[in-house]
Amino acid sequence: MSISIIYSTPSTASSYALNSSLVSLPTTLPSISKLLSSSPPHRPFVFELLFHLQFSAPLLFFLFQATFMTAVMDATGGQSLYPLHRTKTLHLVRHAQGIHNVEGEKDHDAYKSDDFFDANITPLGWKQVDNLRKHVHACGLSKRIDLVVVSPLLRTMQTAVGVFGGEAYTDGINVPPLMAANTGKSGHPAISSLNSPPFVAVELCRERLGVNPCDKRRSITEYRLLFPAVDFSLIENNDDILWTPGIRERDEEVAARGQKFLKWLWTRKEKEIAIVSHSAFLSQTLSAFGNDCHPSVKSEICTHFANCELRSVVIIDRSMIGSDSSTTNYPGKIPSGLDLPSDIASEKHPEEKGA
């Protein structure tokens, strides 16, 4: 499945429109109506306005979303077109079933048990990993991934290397394994890094921080022994200083971290990236998107992930965050020659057009 996620940075004009339009309902109606009838350059402002209304004035959000999207889809047939080099394809994966998922479904308080510190995946979870691995190979995705970004927790790294890594590790091959044998007391053999994409651990895509021990990570020193070929260089602190026992990260804080993570992705050169993360992080990050789409598309984007679910999306750089030039565009006119199109010639010489 491939869908478009539109991402844009805040703008002064849209912030002004938001602040002025939220004074009262009577002033909001003309304000948004004016934006709806404006030329296409103002539409990004409306997108952001609708995004803010979703949280600050839900009634107004639902009132105007349908009207605006009808106007946009009537004009374009519901389609969008963007330069290829201003897109990235993201393959989003939630980790396989963890031991905390099993007990937490029976009793929600189990998530707070120290027994599930940095929870590993279950035997059923490893079967889920094997089945997803078969799928990514069967559909050809395994050959297209340029980079695997993974949350630095045991269950996500087990899932990531199991799905996107090499085959079982073989002695005598001079490459470090992605995962050492029996990591997390799994009984699973070592996984090779041979012929696999690079793996990098990133704190920004961790699960919701705080309170639940299952979401607290081990030291990077420990992880390097368990996952020798995973790159941990982007993690600044050896110990987990982000997780706190008494404060649970709020939805809006997770969502803001998700937006920061997406901005970071634009600093990468890779175009097709697998991201192995967690339910709350993926849900809160994606909740900001799809408001400019048909409701069924919004649902495709924002529905909660099942264990080991893979969902592929396209993210668009509408705000010049990424500055890479196209690798496929070709300037033409080599060698140079006369090439004035007839329609432009008619605009330059209207007297001849009417002759």
C-alpha positions as CSV (number, residue, x, y, z in Angstrom):
1,M,0.0,0.0,0.0
2,S,1.4,3.4,-0.9
3,I,-0.2,6.7,0.3
4,S,0.9,10.3,0.4
5,I,1.7,12.1,3.6
6,I,1.8,15.9,3.3
7,Y,4.3,17.6,5.6
8,S,4.8,21.3,5.9
9,T,6.4,23.7,8.4
10,P,4.4,26.4,10.2
11,S,4.1,29.7,8.4
12,T,3.6,33.2,9.7
13,A,0.6,33.8,7.5
14,S,-1.2,30.6,8.5
15,S,-0.5,31.3,12.2
16,Y,-2.0,34.8,11.8
17,A,-5.0,33.3,10.1
18,L,-5.4,30.8,12.9
19,N,-5.1,33.4,15.7
20,S,-7.5,35.8,14.1
21,S,-10.0,33.2,13.1
22,L,-10.4,31.6,16.5
23,V,-11.7,34.8,18.1
24,S,-15.3,33.8,17.6
25,L,-17.5,31.7,15.3
26,P,-18.8,34.7,13.3
27,T,-15.3,35.9,12.5
28,T,-14.1,32.4,11.8
29,L,-16.7,31.7,9.0
30,P,-15.7,34.6,6.8
31,S,-12.0,34.1,7.5
32,I,-12.0,30.5,6.4
33,S,-14.4,31.1,3.5
34,K,-12.0,33.7,2.2
35,L,-9.1,31.2,2.4
36,L,-11.2,28.5,0.7
37,S,-11.9,30.7,-2.2
38,S,-8.4,32.0,-2.5
39,S,-5.8,30.9,-5.1
40,P,-3.8,27.7,-4.7
41,P,-0.8,29.4,-2.9
42,H,-3.0,29.9,0.1
43,R,-4.1,26.3,0.5
44,P,-1.1,25.2,2.6
45,F,-2.2,27.8,5.1
46,V,-5.7,26.2,5.2
47,F,-4.1,22.8,5.7
48,E,-2.3,24.1,8.8
49,L,-5.3,26.0,10.0
50,L,-7.3,22.8,9.9
51,F,-4.6,20.9,11.7
52,H,-4.7,23.4,14.6
53,L,-8.5,23.5,14.6
54,Q,-8.5,19.7,15.0
55,F,-7.1,20.1,18.5
56,S,-8.3,23.6,19.6
57,A,-11.8,23.7,18.1
58,P,-12.9,20.2,17.0
59,L,-16.4,21.3,16.0
60,L,-15.0,23.9,13.6
61,F,-12.5,21.4,12.3
62,F,-15.2,18.9,11.2
63,L,-17.4,21.7,9.9
64,F,-14.8,23.1,7.5
65,Q,-12.7,20.0,6.6
66,A,-15.3,18.5,4.3
67,T,-16.0,21.9,2.6
68,F,-12.3,22.6,1.9
69,M,-11.5,19.1,0.8
70,T,-14.4,19.0,-1.6
71,A,-13.1,22.3,-3.2
72,V,-9.6,20.9,-3.5
73,M,-10.6,17.5,-4.9
74,D,-13.1,19.1,-7.4
75,A,-10.2,21.1,-8.8
76,T,-7.6,18.3,-9.0
77,G,-9.7,15.1,-9.1
78,G,-8.3,14.4,-5.6
79,Q,-4.8,14.0,-7.0
80,S,-1.4,15.5,-6.0
81,L,1.8,15.8,-8.0
82,Y,5.3,16.5,-6.6
83,P,8.9,16.3,-7.8
84,L,10.2,12.9,-7.2
85,H,13.4,14.2,-5.5
86,R,11.2,15.9,-2.9
87,T,9.8,12.6,-1.7
88,K,10.9,9.7,0.5
89,T,9.3,6.3,0.8
90,L,9.0,5.2,4.4
91,H,8.2,1.6,5.4
92,L,6.8,1.8,8.9
93,V,6.8,-1.3,11.1
94,R,5.6,-1.8,14.6
95,H,7.7,-4.4,16.6
96,A,6.5,-8.0,16.9
97,Q,4.6,-9.2,19.9
98,G,6.5,-8.5,23.2
99,I,6.2,-10.3,26.5
100,H,4.7,-7.0,27.9
101,N,1.9,-7.1,25.2
102,V,0.7,-10.5,26.3
103,E,0.5,-9.7,30.0
104,G,-0.6,-6.1,29.5
105,E,-3.6,-7.2,27.5
106,K,-4.7,-9.4,30.5
107,D,-4.0,-6.7,33.0
108,H,-3.0,-3.1,32.0
109,D,-1.1,-2.6,35.3
110,A,1.3,-5.3,34.2
111,Y,3.0,-2.7,31.9
112,K,4.3,-1.1,35.1
113,S,6.0,-4.3,36.2
114,D,9.8,-4.3,36.4
115,D,9.6,-7.9,35.1
116,F,9.1,-6.4,31.6
117,F,12.1,-4.0,31.7
118,D,13.1,-3.5,28.0
119,A,10.8,-6.3,27.0
120,N,11.9,-8.8,24.4
121,I,9.7,-10.4,21.8
122,T,7.9,-13.7,22.4
123,P,8.2,-17.0,20.5
124,L,5.0,-16.0,18.7
125,G,6.7,-12.6,18.0
126,W,9.5,-14.4,16.3
127,K,7.0,-16.2,14.1
128,Q,5.5,-12.8,13.2
129,V,9.0,-11.6,12.3
130,D,9.7,-14.7,10.1
131,N,6.4,-14.1,8.2
132,L,7.1,-10.4,7.6
133,R,10.6,-11.3,6.4
134,K,9.1,-13.7,3.9
135,H,6.7,-10.9,2.7
136,V,9.4,-8.3,2.2
137,H,11.5,-10.7,0.2
138,A,8.5,-12.0,-1.9
139,C,7.4,-8.5,-2.8
140,G,11.0,-7.3,-3.6
141,L,11.1,-4.7,-0.8
142,S,14.2,-6.3,0.8
143,K,16.2,-5.2,-2.3
144,R,15.0,-1.6,-2.2
145,I,15.7,-0.6,1.4
146,D,18.5,1.9,1.6
147,L,18.5,2.3,5.4
148,V,16.8,0.7,8.5
149,V,16.1,3.2,11.3
150,V,15.2,1.5,14.6
151,S,14.2,2.5,18.1
152,P,16.9,1.5,20.6
153,L,14.8,-1.0,22.5
154,L,15.3,-4.7,22.6
155,R,12.0,-5.7,20.9
156,T,12.3,-3.2,18.1
157,M,15.9,-4.2,17.3
158,Q,15.1,-7.9,17.4
159,T,12.2,-7.2,15.0
160,A,14.3,-5.0,12.7
161,V,17.3,-7.3,12.3
162,G,15.0,-10.3,12.0
163,V,13.0,-8.7,9.1
164,F,15.5,-6.7,7.2
165,G,18.8,-8.4,8.2
166,G,20.9,-11.1,6.5
167,E,20.5,-14.8,6.9
168,A,21.6,-16.9,9.9
169,Y,25.2,-16.0,10.9
170,T,27.9,-18.4,9.6
171,D,31.3,-18.7,11.2
172,G,34.2,-17.8,9.0
173,I,32.5,-14.9,7.4
174,N,34.4,-11.8,8.4
175,V,31.4,-9.4,9.1
176,P,29.9,-8.6,12.5
177,P,26.5,-10.1,13.2
178,L,23.5,-7.8,13.4
179,M,22.4,-9.8,16.4
180,A,24.3,-12.2,18.7
181,A,22.9,-15.6,19.3
182,N,20.2,-16.0,22.1
183,T,19.8,-12.2,22.5
184,G,17.0,-11.6,25.0
185,K,17.1,-15.3,26.0
186,S,15.3,-16.0,22.7
187,G,17.1,-19.1,21.7
188,H,17.3,-17.5,18.3
189,P,20.6,-18.0,16.3
190,A,22.8,-15.0,15.4
191,I,21.7,-12.9,12.4
192,S,24.3,-11.9,9.8
193,S,24.8,-8.4,8.5
194,L,26.0,-9.8,5.2
195,N,24.1,-8.2,2.2
196,S,21.8,-6.2,4.5
197,P,21.2,-2.5,4.5
198,P,22.8,-0.3,7.2
199,F,21.0,-0.2,10.6
200,V,21.0,2.9,12.7
201,A,19.4,3.3,16.2
202,V,17.7,6.6,16.9
203,E,16.2,7.8,20.2
204,L,13.6,10.1,18.5
205,C,11.5,7.1,17.4
206,R,11.3,5.4,20.8
207,E,8.1,4.5,22.5
208,R,6.3,6.9,24.8
209,L,8.7,7.7,27.6
210,G,8.3,7.2,31.3
211,V,6.6,5.1,34.0
212,N,6.5,1.7,32.1
213,P,9.7,-0.3,32.6
214,C,9.1,-2.0,29.3
215,D,9.9,1.3,27.6
216,K,13.2,1.9,29.4
217,R,16.3,0.9,27.4
218,R,19.5,-0.8,28.5
219,S,22.9,0.9,28.3
220,I,24.4,1.3,24.8
221,T,27.4,-0.7,26.0
222,E,25.1,-3.7,26.6
223,Y,23.4,-3.2,23.2
224,R,26.6,-3.0,21.3
225,L,27.4,-6.6,22.5
226,L,23.9,-7.8,21.5
227,F,23.7,-6.0,18.2
228,P,27.3,-5.6,17.0
229,A,26.5,-4.3,13.4
230,V,23.9,-1.8,14.5
231,D,25.1,1.8,14.5
232,F,24.5,3.5,17.9
233,S,26.7,6.5,17.2
234,L,23.7,8.9,17.1
235,I,22.8,8.2,20.7
236,E,24.6,10.6,23.0
237,N,24.2,9.0,26.4
238,N,25.2,5.5,27.3
239,D,22.5,5.2,30.0
240,D,18.8,6.0,29.5
241,I,18.4,9.6,30.8
242,L,15.1,10.1,28.8
243,W,13.0,7.6,30.7
244,T,11.7,8.7,34.1
245,P,9.7,6.5,36.6
246,G,7.1,9.1,37.6
247,I,6.2,11.1,34.5
248,R,4.6,9.6,31.3
249,E,5.1,11.5,28.1
250,R,1.9,13.2,26.9
251,D,0.3,12.6,23.5
252,E,1.3,16.0,22.2
253,E,4.9,15.5,23.3
254,V,5.1,12.2,21.5
255,A,3.6,13.9,18.4
256,A,6.1,16.8,18.6
257,R,8.9,14.3,18.9
258,G,7.6,12.5,15.8
259,Q,7.6,15.7,13.8
260,K,11.2,16.3,14.9
261,F,12.0,12.7,13.8
262,L,10.5,13.3,10.3
263,K,12.5,16.5,9.9
264,W,15.7,14.5,10.8
265,L,14.8,12.0,8.1
266,W,15.2,14.8,5.5
267,T,18.8,15.2,6.6
268,R,19.5,11.7,5.3
269,K,20.4,11.0,1.7
270,E,18.6,7.7,1.6
271,K,15.3,7.7,-0.4
272,E,13.7,4.4,0.8
273,I,13.8,3.9,4.5
274,A,12.4,1.2,6.9
275,I,11.5,2.5,10.3
276,V,10.9,0.0,13.1
277,S,9.2,1.6,16.1
278,H,6.2,1.4,18.4
279,S,2.4,1.7,18.6
280,A,2.1,5.1,20.4
281,F,5.0,6.7,18.6
282,L,3.7,5.7,15.1
283,S,0.1,6.6,16.0
284,Q,0.8,10.0,17.4
285,T,3.3,10.9,14.6
286,L,0.9,10.0,11.9
287,S,-2.2,11.6,13.5
288,A,-1.0,15.0,12.2
289,F,-1.4,13.8,8.6
290,G,-4.3,12.9,6.2
291,N,-6.5,15.9,7.1
292,D,-6.3,17.0,3.4
293,C,-7.4,13.5,2.2
294,H,-10.5,11.5,1.8
295,P,-11.6,10.1,5.2
296,S,-10.9,6.6,4.1
297,V,-7.3,7.6,3.3
298,K,-7.0,9.4,6.6
299,S,-8.0,6.1,8.2
300,E,-5.4,4.2,6.3
301,I,-2.7,6.5,7.6
302,C,-3.8,6.8,11.2
303,T,-5.2,3.4,12.2
304,H,-3.3,1.8,15.1
305,F,-0.6,-0.7,14.0
306,A,-0.8,-4.4,14.8
307,N,2.3,-6.2,16.0
308,C,4.7,-6.6,13.1
309,E,2.5,-4.7,10.7
310,L,4.2,-3.0,7.7
311,R,2.7,0.1,6.3
312,S,4.4,2.0,3.4
313,V,3.9,5.7,2.9
314,V,5.4,8.5,0.8
315,I,6.4,11.7,2.6
316,I,6.5,14.9,0.7
317,D,8.9,17.8,1.2
318,R,6.7,20.9,0.5
319,S,8.8,23.3,2.5
320,M,12.3,22.8,1.0
321,I,13.6,21.0,4.1
322,G,15.5,18.6,1.9
323,S,17.8,20.3,-0.6
324,D,19.0,17.4,-2.7
325,S,18.8,17.8,-6.4
326,S,17.2,15.2,-8.6
327,T,19.2,12.3,-9.8
328,T,16.9,11.5,-12.6
329,N,15.8,14.9,-14.0
330,Y,17.7,15.9,-17.2
331,P,17.9,19.6,-18.4
332,G,17.6,18.9,-22.1
333,K,18.7,21.2,-24.9
334,I,22.1,19.4,-25.1
335,P,23.3,20.3,-27.7
336,S,21.5,23.6,-27.7
337,G,19.1,24.5,-30.4
338,L,15.9,26.5,-31.1
339,D,13.0,24.9,-29.2
340,L,10.2,27.5,-28.8
341,P,6.9,25.6,-28.3
342,S,4.0,26.8,-30.4
343,D,1.8,27.7,-27.4
344,I,4.5,30.0,-26.0
345,A,5.1,31.4,-29.5
346,S,1.4,32.3,-29.6
347,E,1.7,34.2,-26.3
348,K,4.7,36.1,-27.6
349,H,3.2,36.9,-31.0
350,P,-0.6,37.3,-30.4
351,E,-1.0,39.3,-33.6
352,E,0.1,36.2,-35.6
353,K,-2.2,34.0,-33.6
354,G,-5.2,36.0,-34.6
355,A,-4.1,36.3,-38.3
